[in-house]
Amino acid sequence: MSKLFKNNSGQDYVQLLAEVKERIRSAQYEALKAVNTELVGLYWDIGRMIVERQRDAEHGAAIAEQLSSDLRTEFPGISGFSRRNVFYMREFYLLYRDDKRVQPLVAQIGWTHNLVIFQRCKDSLEREFYIRMTRKFGWSKNVLIHQIDNQSYEKSLLSQSNFDQVLTPELRAQAKLAVKDEYSFDFLELGEKHGERELERARERERGAA
């Protein structure tokens, strides 16, 4: 290590470290986005398959409940197949299947964020607003709930102002939070004790085995 510093100035190393750290953060973010996209796409497809096979709403609910039970037996380490969450998959698909403007956006934010939006927002324009803002500014789940409770959508319509200007620099710096989701780690059966470092390692092992 001492030889390294004889051949490189301290300032050069500081710059190297900064660039490597930024590259690592970029890789973590891309990994999170990729996992999130796959997860939301999976939930969308499960919801679609339930709807396509149901005869009526009651039959669809029965299918969802049985499917949840069987999936939990097959994948005991994944809590994302809970009865409630499988019902949400069905409702998620029903809500967005004819909404061509919003449908492409839902995989760009976490599943938990999607649940908050489709449970709390009244119409498609409001949902689109919060999906776009969450994706762009990396709102955490709690920040998203606060923005909805604070009626940010209604205020943006009344003021006709650029909503981007209302947000603080701190919120703009949280891009990962829009796709960082406990469901992503659960889906990979990594568990809550794992962080982004473990997620990236798992993806490296997957690429190496391919």
Summary of the structure (lengths in Angstrom):
residues: 210
radius of gyration: 20.7
end to end distance: 35.2
largest distance: 75.0
contacts: 587
relative contact order: 0.12
helix: 78%
strand: 0%
